[in-house]
Amino acid sequence: MYFSDLYSITENDILNLIKNKISEQKTLEFKRQLPDKNKEDEKLKILQSIVSFANTDGGIIIFGMKENSEGEASEIINIETTTDDDFLRLTSMVKDRISPRMNLPGLRELKIDNKKIYIMNIHSSFNKPHYVNGNFVFYGRHNTGKYQLDISEIKTLFLKSKSVEEQFENFKINRIMKLKSHNFPFNYNSNNYYVIHIASLNSLNDNIQLSKTDLKLKNIAPISNLYNIGSICNYDGYLFYDYTPDSKMFSYVQIFRNGCIEVTHFYLYNYPDEKVIIGIQMEKEIKKAIINYIDNLQQNNILYPFFVSISLINTKSLRIRYQESDYRFINNDFNEIFEEDLLLPTIFIEDNNDLVMKLKLCFEVFWNSNGYNQSPVIDRESTYGES
C-alpha cells in the first residue's frame, strides 16, 4: 500500500486488510483513534511512529483500525471528530515537535460503510534522522514496528543524508564543466548563460526510470520559445530546445531518464555593447520556470522533496540593473561581478510552501554579488508565490 499513491487506496484495499488478517509491519501501522489532545503520552507515541517511518522507508498509518489479540487488522472504528480540525492538529504536531524539520505527511479521509478513517502517508525523509523534541530518542522500523536506533545506525543515517546531497552537487558540477568545455554537439548563442538543475530525492536514488511514453510534457519547454523549437531523444534522455536562425542553441531543457532536469538559457545579458543583467526580469523568469518544471515533474509522479540549483556562467565584469530603465551603479567599477561564475547556494525544497521562501534566499546571494542589500522582487502570497 505504501508504494501506491495516497488517493489510489480504495475501500477494498482497507477491507482486504481485515479479510486477510494483515498485521502491522515495517511500512504499515494501525491506530484505533487519534491521540487525545490533552494526553502527552498519546501524542508522543504517534510522533515517535511518524519519526520511525521517516527515518526508515516511509509507510502508512491508518487511524480508525482496531487490531485483534494477534495484532491483526480486525475492525473499522469510526472517527467522530471534525476532519479539518484533526488534520490541522496532526500537521501542527509534525511541524512543531519533530526535528529536524521533515516533509509533512499526506493525509486523507476515507469512508467505509459510513465509518470514517484517516490514512497518513509518511515518505522516507532526506534529512534524517529525526527525533521528537523533548524526547531526543531516534526511532527506526522493522517488520514488528518501531524500535530505538543505536549509535551506529544513527551515524549511518547522518552519512547517508550527506551522501545524497554530495551526489547532487557532483551531478551539477559535472554538467557545468561539460557546458564550459563546449562538450556538446551544438554551438551556443552566447558564452554568458545560466543553468538550472532540479532533482528529486527519488531521482538521485535511481528509483525512477522514465520512457518518453511515460512523460506528460505540458510544461516542458525551453525558457525562451522565441525561435525554432525542436526535440530529440539523446543518450541522457530527452532534449527540448530553441535555436536561432543561424542554428545556434538559444535555450534547452534536458530531461534525464531518472527524472532530473537541466535548463540552460544562453542569453544572460540584454545588450551586445553593454554587459548588463536585468536582475528583476531574470529572477522572475527563473522562478517562473522552476515552478513550472516542478509542477510538471509532479504530474509525472516525481514528487517532493527536490534539490534545486541556479548557476550563472561567465559572469565576471557583468553588472546588475534592477530593470531596463534603471541606470544606477552602471558606471561604478565596484559593482562589477568579480566571480567568474556565480554558483548560487543549492536549496532543498520540501513542499510547495517551502519553494518561494527558499528561492528568495537563493537570489539574495545573486544581488549581494553586485553590491545590493537584497532582492527588489516582491513575491505575491500564494501557494507558489508567483512573482
N, C-alpha and C positions, 0 to 999 in steps of 0.2 A: 504493500500500500504506500509506503514512503516514496517510492520512485514514481508514483502516479502524480499528476497534477492534483492539487488540493480539491479543485472543483470537479474533477473527474470521478471522485469517490462517490459511489452510489449507495442507495438504501440497501441493495442486495449485498454489497461489499460488507456493510456493517452486520447484516443479518447472518451472513456466512461465517463471521467470526464466532457467533453463538452456535450456529448449526455444527460447525467443525470443531468446536471446543478449543479455540485458539487461546494459548496462554500469552502473557506478556513476554517480550523478547527484546533483543538489542535495539530494534527500531520501532517498538510498539509498547505503549503503556496505557493502562486503564485507570480512570478516576471516577468514583461514584458521583461526586459533586465538585464544584469549585471550592477553593479554600475559603473558610469563613473569614470575612474581612476583619473580625475582631480577635482572631486567634493566630498569634505569631507563629506557632509551631506548624500549623497547616500551610501558611504562606511560605514558610521556609522550605517545607518538603517539596512543594510544587516548583519553587525556584531551583532547588537542587536538581530536580528531574530535568528541568529545561536546560540547565547548565550541562548536565551529563550528556544530553543529546548533542548540544552544540560542540562539546569537547570531543565527540567521537564521530559517528557517521550520520548524525541527524536522525529524525524519526517523527513519529506521530503520537500525540496524546489524545485519547478520546475521553471527554468528560461526559458522564451520564451512563457509564457502562459498569455493571456490577459483575464481580467475579464469584465463582463458587469456591468451595473449600480447597480445591485443587489449583486455584489460581487461574481458572479458565473463564473466558467471557461467557456470561450466563443470562444476563437480563439487562434490558434498557430501562434506565430510570430517568424520568422527566426532570429537566432543569426548569424551575419555575420562575427564576429571576429574569430581569429585563436584559435582552441580548446586548443592546448598545452599552448599557452600564457595565455589564460583565466584561465585554471586550475592552472597554476603556480601562477597567481596573487591571486586567491581565497585562495589557501592553504597558501600562504605567509601572507595574511591578517590575517588568523586564527592563524598562528604561532606567528606572531609579535605583534598582537594587542589584544589578549584575555588572560586574567589572571584569575586564574592560568592556566597553560598550559593544553589544552584539547586534547583528541584524535582527529586526523584530520578527517574531514567528508569524506565519499565516494563521488566520482564524476563520472558521466557517461554522454557521448554524445548519443543522440538518434535522428534518422532522421525519420520524418513522412511527407509523401508527399513532399519530398525534402526540408523540413524545419527542421532546426537543433534546438534542445532544449538541455538543460543540466538538469540533475537530481542530486540533492545533498542530501545525506542521512546522517543525524546527529544522533549519538547514545546518549542516556541518559548518562551523564558523572558520573564517580565515584567520582571525586574530585570537585564536585560542592559545592558552587555556583561560577559561572564565571561572569566576567564583562568585558567590553571593556575598555582598557587602555585609560586614559584621560577623560572617561565618568563617571566611578565609580557608575553606576546605575545597579542594579541586576534586570534581567527580567525573568519572567516565562511565561507559556502559559495556556490559557483555550480555550474553543470552539470558541471564537471570535477573537483569535490571541494573540499577546504578551501583557503583562502588567507589570508594575513595582511591584516588590516584596516588601512587607512591612517587618518591622524588625522581627516580629515573624516568618515569612516564611523563611527569610534568616537564622535565628538561627536554625530552624528545618532542613534546608538543611545541614548546618555545622555538626549538631549532627548525621544526617543520614549517612553522609560520614564516620564519625569516627566510627560509629557502625558497618559498613561493614568491615572495617579494623580490628576491635576488633574481629569480628566473625571469620575471617581467622586466627588470632593469637590464638584464643581459640581452633579452629579446629586443628591447628598444634600442640599446646601443649598437647592436649588430646591424639592425636595419638602418640606423642613421649613418653608420660608417659605410654601408653599401651605397647609400644615396650620395654621400660626399665623394666617394671614389668613382662616381658615374658608372657603377657596375650594373647598369640596366640597359636593355636593348632599345632605348629611345633617347632622344635629345630633350633637354629641359628648356622651357621657355625663359627661365631665369635661374641664376645661381643663388638668389636670395629667396628662401621659401620657408614655410612652416610645415611641421609634421605632427599629426595627432595619432596616438596609439591607444586603443581600447581593448581590454581583455577581461573576460570574466574569470572567476576563480576556477570554474569547471573547464574553461578553455585551456588554462595553464596546466591543469592536471590531466589533460588529454582525455577528458571524459566525453568529448564531443567530436564527431567526425561528420561534416556536412557534405552532402552532394548537392549539385545545382538544383535538382528537382525538389530538394527539401526546402529551399530558400523562398521566403516571401520577400520580394525586393522592392516594395512600395517606396521606401525612403532611402534606398541605397543608390546614391548617385553622387558624382563629383560635386564639390562645393560650388564651382563656378557655373557650369551649364551654359557657357557663353558661345561656344564654337561648335565643334563636331563631336557628338557623343558616340562612344563605341564601347564594346565589351568583349572580353575574350577569356577563355579558360587558360590558365598557366600552371606552372609547377606548384605554386603555393596555394592556388585555389581559383579565385575569380577576380578579374580586374575590370573595373568600370572607369572610363577615362574620358577626358575632354581635351582635344588637341587643336592647336591654332591652324590657320590656313596654310602656313609653311611647315606643317607636320611636326611641330614641337609640342611636347606634353605640357598642358596648361594646369591640369589637376587630375587626380585619380583617387579611387577608393579600392584598396586591395582587401578582399575578404579571404582570410586564411581558412583552410579546411577545418581547423579546430574552433572557428568562430571568432578569432581575433580580427581586429580591423586596423588598417593603416590608412590614414587620409593625408594626402600631400597636395599642397597648393603652391605652384611655382610663380608666385606673384606677391611679394612681400611688401613692396612699396609702390606708391601711386604715380610717380613722375620719373621719366627717363633721365632728366638732367638734375634731379634733386632727390636724394635717398631719404625719403621721409615716410614713416609708417603712420597711417591714420589710425590712431590707437583705439578710439571708441568703435569705429567701424569694424576693425579686426576682432576686437574682443567679442562684440555681438555676433559676428559671423561665426567665430569658432564655437561659442557657447551654443548657438542655434544648431550647428552641425552636430555637436556631441549629443545634444538632447535627441535629435532625430535619429542618429545612429543607435543610441541606446534603446530608444523606442523600438526600432526595427529588430534589434537583437532579441528583445523580449518577445516580440511577435514570432520569432523563430525559436522560442523556448530556451534562449540563452539568457539566464537570469542573474540578478544581483547576487553577490557583490561584484563590482568592477574596479579594475585599475585603469586610470586614465592619465596620460602624459601629453604635454604640449611642448614642442621643441621648435625654436626659431633658429634657422641655419644661416650662417654667414651674415651676422648682424653687426659686425664691427664697423663703427663710424656712422651707423644709422641714427636718426633722431626720431622721436615720437611726438606727433601733434595730437591734441585732443580730437580735432576734426579738421576738415579741409580748410575752413575759413579762419582757423586759429594759427597764428604765426609765433606764438610765444616760444621762447628758448631756441628758435630756429638758427640763430647766429651765435649761439653760446657753445663754445667747444666743450665746456664741462658736461653738457648734456648730450654728448655723443655716447652711444653704447660702446663700451670698451671691450666687451667679451666677444670672442669670435663666434660663439654660438650661445644662445640662451636656452638652456635645458630647464624649463620650469619644474618645480617640485612635483613628483608623481603623487597623485591623490588616490585614496582608496574610498570608493563610494558604496555605501551600504544600502541605500534606498533612494527613492525619488526626492524625498525631503532633504536628503543629505547632499544632493547634487549641486544645487545652486550655491550653497554656502562654501563648499569645497572649491568650486570653480572660482569663486570670488577671491578666496585666499590665494589661489594659484596665480591669478592675474595681478595681485598686489606686487609680486616679485617682478613681473614684466614692467610695470610702471615705475617701480623703485629703481630699476636699472638705468633709467633716464632722468632721475632726479625728482620725480613726482612722489608725493607722500602716499597717495593711494589711487585706486582706480576711480575715475569720474563716472563710471557706468553705474546706474541705479537699477537694480533688478526689481521688477514688479513682484508682488507677493502672490504666487500661485503655486500649484503643485510643482512645476518645474521652474518657476521664477523667470518667466520669459522676459528678455531684455527689450 
